[in-house]
């Protein structure tokens, strides 16, 4: 496993590599202040790692970011893992990735337990009403940012539109949309190969296979042992299978994951409501770390209710399963793929495939935005199928005027006053609580 890291190209850093202790303190700081979702986290790491510390140059950072965006799972966490690997090998990648996740994971675990026990309290409901409104505006802002970055060509805008129509109106599975976009980009990609990237050291196929086998075992073995102990029908076993599947087929980060996850959790299994899924993302938005920690919240709540044992113990076990199945594969993707990053980015067809996937993800996030709006602004809605066409029909009489007003406040704070995510969440949450206290 460690020999894989010997190919890490260190010449990209503009200054000598830091000591492991120096890097560790920076990874811990990033983990504690990485609010704002992937866009904010990527910008934060760019400022700290490229501009301030100069541990990696601009070109290498962007190449790694493009590669991580093509992978399933949280691109910001994977990007941190790659830079840690580049600086200090496997142990550096582990330190960077774990410290990016653990602070937020501990906070989410506490919030999930409180929500499971007290989430139906009127005051908590009022707070969540404000948080949901802010989250809706935050998702729209993320959509605008990603669209500006990813829809730079006419065909990319068409790809985004077709992806939205396919998933929103026809329920086409997201992996099929990603595959179609990648094939289109690969088939139409042209240009000249980047010869400078071809200077990257050769990578042993034997080392790659061994690294993949080790990390597959690390990913699967604990979940398999838990399934043997509790049985194949236990809720934690089903969560293991669900989150492992999501780790492989969900691209585009937490926003895309939520749309796919909600379909299973709400419609297929019936373990949670659509409103609770929005609550889950709202809590993930308020904590540091990747937004995909929403899976930990979902895992806790599901096992807390359906685990068949002591609720807090089952909930904690469900959270562990969600974390392990979500993040162990991320280390697999990075430690296997990192040595090939420069070679992949050198090929114009692969670059075009990545750009096409990014465009399709914009359409999927638009789908999530509309889904959020329906569930935040309306208390009741129905789903109707007209042949292959799916229509979401909100009940006009169920419009939540408080949620609509708070959403307006959130849009004003984000788009007009340019306030940060934490400020927006805090103000909207406080307004929700204040309105409840005033009217009660």
C-alpha positions in Angstrom: 0.0 0.0 0.0 2.7 2.4 0.8 4.8 1.7 -2.3 1.9 3.2 -4.4 2.8 6.6 -3.0 6.3 6.5 -4.2 5.1 7.8 -7.6 3.7 11.0 -6.1 5.1 13.9 -8.2 6.4 16.4 -5.7 7.9 18.8 -8.1 4.5 20.6 -8.5 4.8 22.3 -5.1 6.2 25.8 -5.2 7.9 25.4 -1.9 9.5 22.5 -0.1 7.1 20.0 1.3 6.1 20.7 4.9 6.8 18.3 7.8 4.0 15.9 8.6 3.4 17.8 11.9 3.1 21.1 10.0 0.7 19.6 7.5 -1.4 17.9 10.3 -2.1 21.3 11.9 -3.3 22.7 8.6 -5.5 19.7 7.9 -7.0 20.1 11.4 -7.7 23.8 10.8 -9.3 23.1 7.4 -11.5 20.4 9.0 -12.7 22.8 11.7 -13.5 25.8 9.4 -14.6 24.1 6.2 -18.1 25.5 6.1 -20.0 26.4 3.0 -20.2 23.2 1.0 -17.8 22.1 -1.7 -17.6 25.4 -3.5 -16.5 27.1 -0.2 -14.3 24.2 0.8 -12.5 24.1 -2.5 -11.9 27.9 -2.4 -10.7 27.6 1.2 -8.1 24.9 0.4 -7.0 26.8 -2.7 -6.3 29.9 -0.6 -4.5 28.0 2.1 -2.6 25.3 0.1 -1.9 27.2 -3.1 -1.8 30.9 -2.3 -0.6 30.9 1.3 1.4 27.7 1.9 2.4 27.1 -1.7 2.5 23.3 -1.1 0.9 22.6 -4.5 0.9 24.8 -7.6 -2.2 26.1 -9.4 -2.0 23.7 -12.4 -1.6 20.6 -10.2 -4.4 21.7 -7.9 -6.8 22.2 -10.8 -5.9 18.9 -12.4 -6.6 17.1 -9.1 -9.9 19.0 -8.8 -11.0 17.9 -12.2 -10.2 14.3 -11.5 -12.0 14.4 -8.1 -15.1 15.9 -9.8 -15.2 12.9 -12.1 -15.2 10.5 -9.1 -18.3 9.4 -7.1 -18.4 10.9 -3.6 -17.4 14.3 -2.0 -14.9 16.0 -4.3 -13.6 18.4 -1.7 -12.7 15.6 0.8 -11.1 13.7 -2.0 -9.1 16.7 -3.1 -7.8 17.2 0.4 -6.9 13.4 0.5 -5.0 13.8 -2.8 -3.0 16.8 -1.6 -2.2 15.0 1.6 -1.1 11.9 -0.4 1.0 14.1 -2.7 2.8 15.6 0.3 3.3 12.6 2.6 2.1 9.4 0.9 -0.7 7.2 2.2 -0.4 8.4 5.8 -0.7 12.0 4.6 -3.7 11.2 2.6 -5.4 9.5 5.5 -4.6 12.4 7.8 -6.0 15.0 5.4 -9.1 13.0 4.6 -10.0 12.0 8.1 -9.4 15.4 9.6 -11.6 16.9 6.9 -14.5 14.6 8.0 -14.2 14.0 11.7 -15.0 17.4 13.2 -18.2 17.7 11.3 -19.1 14.0 11.8 -18.9 14.4 15.6 -21.2 17.4 15.4 -23.7 15.7 13.1 -23.8 12.7 15.4 -24.8 15.0 18.3 -27.4 16.9 16.2 -28.9 13.6 14.9 -29.3 12.3 18.5 -31.0 15.6 19.6 -33.2 15.6 16.5 -34.3 11.9 17.0 -35.3 12.7 20.6 -36.6 16.3 20.4 -37.0 17.0 16.7 -40.8 17.3 16.9 -40.8 20.0 19.6 -42.4 23.2 18.4 -39.3 25.3 19.0 -37.1 22.9 17.1 -39.6 22.8 14.3 -39.6 26.6 14.1 -35.8 26.6 14.0 -35.8 24.0 11.2 -38.3 26.1 9.2 -35.8 28.9 9.1 -33.0 26.5 8.3 -34.9 24.9 5.4 -35.6 28.3 3.9 -32.0 29.2 4.1 -30.9 25.8 2.6 -33.2 26.4 -0.4 -31.4 29.7 -1.1 -28.0 28.1 -0.6 -28.8 25.3 -3.1 -29.9 27.9 -5.6 -26.6 29.8 -5.1 -24.6 26.6 -5.5 -26.5 25.9 -8.7 -25.7 29.3 -10.1 -22.0 29.0 -9.2 -21.6 25.5 -10.7 -23.6 26.5 -13.8 -21.2 29.5 -14.4 -18.2 27.2 -14.1 -19.5 24.2 -15.9 -21.7 25.5 -18.7 -19.2 27.3 -20.9 -20.3 25.8 -24.2 -23.6 25.5 -26.0 -23.5 21.7 -26.0 -22.9 21.7 -22.2 -26.0 23.9 -21.7 -28.0 21.4 -23.8 -26.6 18.5 -21.7 -27.6 20.2 -18.5 -31.1 20.8 -19.8 -31.5 17.2 -21.1 -30.2 15.9 -17.7 -32.8 17.9 -15.8 -35.7 16.8 -18.1 -34.5 13.1 -17.9 -34.3 12.9 -14.1 -37.1 15.3 -13.1 -39.8 14.4 -15.7 -38.9 10.8 -16.5 -37.1 9.5 -13.4 -34.0 8.3 -15.3 -31.4 7.0 -12.8 -28.6 9.4 -12.3 -25.8 6.9 -13.1 -27.3 6.5 -16.6 -27.3 10.2 -17.1 -23.6 10.5 -16.0 -22.6 7.6 -18.2 -24.4 9.1 -21.3 -22.8 12.5 -20.7 -19.3 11.0 -20.2 -19.6 8.9 -23.4 -20.8 12.0 -25.3 -17.8 14.1 -24.0 -15.4 11.3 -24.8 -16.7 10.8 -28.3 -16.7 14.5 -29.2 -13.5 15.5 -27.4 -10.7 16.9 -29.5 -7.4 18.7 -29.0 -3.8 18.1 -28.4 -2.5 16.0 -25.6 -0.6 17.9 -22.8 2.9 16.6 -23.3 4.1 18.1 -20.0 1.8 15.8 -18.0 3.2 12.8 -19.8 6.4 13.3 -17.8 4.7 11.9 -14.7 6.4 8.7 -13.4 5.2 5.4 -14.6 2.9 3.5 -12.3 3.2 -0.3 -11.6 0.0 -2.2 -12.5 0.9 -4.7 -9.7 1.1 -1.9 -7.1 -2.3 -0.5 -8.4 -4.0 -3.9 -8.1 -2.6 -4.5 -4.6 -3.7 -1.1 -3.4 -7.2 -1.6 -4.8 -7.4 -5.0 -3.1 -6.3 -3.7 0.3 -8.8 -0.8 0.2 -11.6 -3.0 -1.0 -11.0 -5.2 2.0 -10.9 -2.2 4.3 -14.2 -0.9 2.9 -16.1 -4.2 2.8 -14.8 -6.4 5.6 -16.2 -4.4 8.6 -19.6 -4.1 7.0 -19.7 -7.8 6.1 -18.8 -8.8 9.6 -21.6 -6.6 11.0 -24.0 -8.1 8.6 -23.0 -11.6 9.7 -23.6 -10.7 13.4 -26.9 -8.9 13.0 -28.3 -10.7 9.9 -29.0 -9.9 6.3 -32.4 -8.4 7.1 -31.3 -6.0 9.8 -31.6 -2.3 9.0 -27.9 -1.7 9.4 -27.2 -4.3 6.8 -29.6 -2.7 4.4 -28.0 0.7 5.1 -24.6 -0.9 4.4 -25.8 -2.0 1.0 -27.6 1.3 0.2 -24.7 3.6 1.2 -22.1 1.3 -0.5 -24.2 1.5 -3.7 -24.4 5.3 -3.4 -20.6 5.5 -2.9 -20.2 3.9 -6.3 -22.9 5.4 -8.4 -23.5 8.9 -7.1 -21.5 11.7 -8.7 -21.8 15.4 -8.1 -21.4 15.5 -4.3 -24.0 15.8 -1.6 -26.6 17.7 -3.7 -26.7 14.9 -6.3 -26.5 12.2 -3.6 -29.5 13.6 -1.8 -31.8 13.3 -4.8 -30.8 9.7 -5.2 -30.9 8.9 -1.5 -34.3 10.5 -1.0 -35.7 8.3 -3.7 -34.8 5.2 -1.7 -35.3 6.5 1.9 -38.6 8.2 1.3 -40.3 6.4 -1.6 -38.8 2.9 -1.6 -38.1 2.0 2.1 -40.4 4.7 3.7 -37.9 5.2 6.5 -38.0 9.0 6.4 -40.2 11.8 5.1 -39.2 14.3 2.4 -39.3 17.0 5.1 -36.8 15.1 7.2 -34.5 14.7 4.2 -34.5 18.5 3.9 -33.8 18.8 7.6 -30.9 16.4 7.2 -29.3 18.6 4.6 -30.0 21.7 6.6 -28.0 20.3 9.5 -25.2 19.2 7.2 -25.1 22.8 5.9 -24.6 24.2 9.4 -21.6 22.1 10.3 -18.0 21.9 9.0 -17.0 19.0 6.7 -18.5 17.7 3.5 -22.2 18.0 2.9 -22.3 14.3 2.2 -22.3 13.9 6.0 -26.1 14.1 5.4 -25.8 10.3 5.0 -24.6 10.0 8.7 -27.7 11.9 9.9 -29.9 9.6 7.8 -28.2 6.5 9.0 -28.5 7.5 12.6 -32.2 8.4 12.3 -33.1 5.2 10.4 -31.3 2.8 12.8 -32.5 4.8 15.8 -36.1 4.1 14.8 -35.8 0.7 13.1 -32.8 -1.0 14.7 -34.7 -3.1 17.1 -32.3 -2.4 20.0 -31.4 0.4 22.4 -32.2 3.5 20.2 -29.1 5.5 20.9 -26.8 2.5 20.4 -28.6 1.5 17.2 -28.5 5.1 16.0 -24.8 5.4 16.6 -24.2 2.1 14.8 -26.3 3.3 11.9 -24.2 6.5 11.8 -21.0 4.5 11.8 -22.2 2.3 8.9 -23.1 5.4 6.9 -19.7 7.0 7.5 -17.7 3.9 6.7 -19.7 3.0 3.6 -19.5 6.6 2.4 -15.9 7.5 3.0 -13.8 4.3 2.9 -14.4 4.1 -0.9 -13.1 7.7 -1.2 -9.7 6.6 0.0 -9.9 3.7 -2.5 -10.5 6.0 -5.4 -7.8 8.4 -4.5 -5.0 6.0 -3.5 -5.6 4.0 -6.7 -6.2 6.9 -9.1 -3.9 9.6 -7.7 -0.8 8.4 -9.6 -2.7 8.6 -12.8 -4.1 12.1 -12.4 -1.7 13.9 -14.6 -1.9 11.2 -17.3 -5.7 11.3 -17.4 -5.8 15.1 -17.6 -3.3 15.1 -20.4 -5.8 13.3 -22.7 -8.2 15.7 -24.5 -11.0 13.1 -24.7 -10.9 12.4 -20.9 -10.9 16.2 -20.3 -14.0 16.5 -22.5 -15.7 13.6 -20.7 -15.2 15.3 -17.4 -16.6 18.6 -18.7 -19.7 16.8 -20.0 -20.3 15.1 -16.7 -20.0 18.4 -14.9 -22.6 19.9 -17.3 -25.0 16.9 -16.6 -24.5 17.4 -12.8 -25.8 21.0 -13.2 -29.1 19.6 -14.5 -29.3 17.1 -11.6 -28.7 19.9 -9.1 -31.5 21.9 -10.8 -33.7 18.9 -10.2 -32.8 18.9 -6.6 -33.5 22.6 -6.3 -37.0 22.2 -7.6 -37.6 19.2 -5.3 -36.4 21.3 -2.4 -38.6 24.2 -3.3 -41.7 22.0 -3.4 -41.0 20.4 -0.1 -40.0 23.6 1.7 -42.7 25.9 0.4 -45.6 23.5 0.3 -46.9 21.2 3.1 -48.6 18.8 0.7 -47.8 17.7 -2.9 -48.7 14.7 -5.0 -46.8 12.8 -7.7 -48.7 11.9 -10.9 -47.5 9.7 -13.7 -48.9 10.3 -17.3 -47.4 7.3 -19.0 -43.6 7.7 -18.7 -44.0 11.4 -17.7 -43.7 12.2 -13.9 -45.3 15.4 -12.6 -45.0 16.8 -9.1 -48.1 18.7 -8.2 -48.0 20.9 -5.1 -51.3 21.7 -3.3 -51.7 25.5 -3.6 -53.7 25.7 -0.3 -50.8 24.2 1.5 -48.4 27.0 0.7 -46.3 27.8 3.8 -46.2 31.6 3.9 -43.7 31.7 6.7 -41.3 29.5 4.7 -41.9 31.6 1.7 -41.1 34.8 3.6 -38.0 33.3 5.2 -36.8 32.1 1.8 -37.1 35.6 0.5 -35.0 36.8 3.4 -32.4 34.2 2.7 -32.2 35.2 -1.0 -31.8 38.8 0.0 -29.0 37.9 2.4 -27.1 35.7 -0.1 -27.6 37.4 -3.4 -28.1 41.1 -2.5 -26.3 41.7 0.7 -23.7 38.9 0.0 -23.7 37.5 3.5 -22.1 34.2 4.2 -23.8 30.8 4.6 -23.5 30.7 8.4 -24.9 34.2 8.7 -27.8 33.4 6.5 -28.5 30.2 8.4 -28.3 31.9 11.7 -30.6 34.8 10.8 -33.2 32.6 9.1 -33.2 30.1 12.0 -33.5 33.0 14.5 -36.4 34.5 12.6 -38.2 31.1 12.5 -37.8 30.8 16.3 -38.8 34.4 16.8 -42.0 34.1 14.8 -42.9 31.0 16.8 -42.4 32.7 20.1 -44.3 35.7 18.9 -47.3 33.8 17.6 -47.5 31.3 20.5 
